[in-house]
């Protein structure tokens, strides 16, 4: 579709998409400054509190595989409202959690409820726009997708110090409530042909098999998965490195994360300007080159220097700047060939990006050393994404040549 035949304007689609896509990352990262405090509040271990974040990741990632097809079957808007209702209930449950086990349960439910945001945000763009117009909207959506985990710790750190960890979850309740109102009044149904056949197990299997066998989908999706997955894994590591190793307070940690958010904002602003003159896909190689430099610096500085704000956050800032150049084209290219299963395609992209975060987080947890994870696991993620993307790109070119 073109902008002329779209159901919602590009501006409204961008704003709704950004609001929806942000709920997952915000809910993940808003309480990261409170994780050390939760260890004391529940009288438990670091590993148990990290499990609350892993539970959220797992609920979010697995549900990605079903919430997209649900929107294909029943429509984008009603499914969004149903999942946001679950999100609100689970956020309230987390606020009153008496034990760390209850918190793990509440966070898993919260991940399930928040999962609809990313799937629907990308689907409503694909329903209405393609090409460069889609890339520009995806740039706005991508900004919120990565800005959420960058800004949220700053807010969470101040809320924690001024009030307490329960109030961090009340912030999520407020955001979820406002988002429900926005969806109810401003989101127009964009699914042109909902049908329950999308939920038949055989059809679901065919849809996902089609996606996973197609290098046109896998290449950009794995680049997103390892890139954003790395950002989410960073959110599980940075609080413990900066608070325990560098010695920052929760509010100082939150302020330090402005380095990350500022760098990403700079990257998205630059990307938005470049998209007026260049095709989105031409920006991707530059973003990947920045990833390589950032990964090398992250590994080298962490292994050879005592952790400081500069040695930790410098490579992180460089990485997220490169991420801003990579995301718009990757989102658009991963979904463009699959308009008939846009919800399933969006879900699989979301599963891969949060799946990447889960895998990296579990590996780092198994190491029992966040500094070692920062030095080895996190730098390897973007490099792996680049290598896999290039392999898939080569396969797609061979397939096109053979046709």
Buried (B, 14 or more C-beta within 10 A) or exposed (E): BEEEEBBBEBEBBBBBBBBBBBBBBBBBBBBBBBBBBBBEBBEBEBEBBBBBBBBBBBBBBBBBBBBBBBBBBBBBBBBBBBBBEBBBBBBBBBBEBEEBBBBBBBBBBBBBBBBBBBBBBBBBBBBBBBEBBBBBBBBBBBBBBBBBBBBBBBBBBBBBBEEEBBBBBBBBBEBBBEBBEBBEEEBBBBBEEBEEEBBBEEBBEEBBEBBEEBBBBBBBBBBBBBBBBBBBBBBBBBBBBBBBBBEBBBBBBBBBBBBBBBBBBBBBEBBBEBBEEEEBBEBBEEBBEBBBEBBEBBBBBBEEEEBBBEBBBBBBBBBBBBBBBBBBBBBBBBBBEBEEBBBBBBBBBBBBBBBBBBBBBBBBBEBEEBBEBBBBBBBBBBBBBBEBBEBBBEBBEEEEEEE
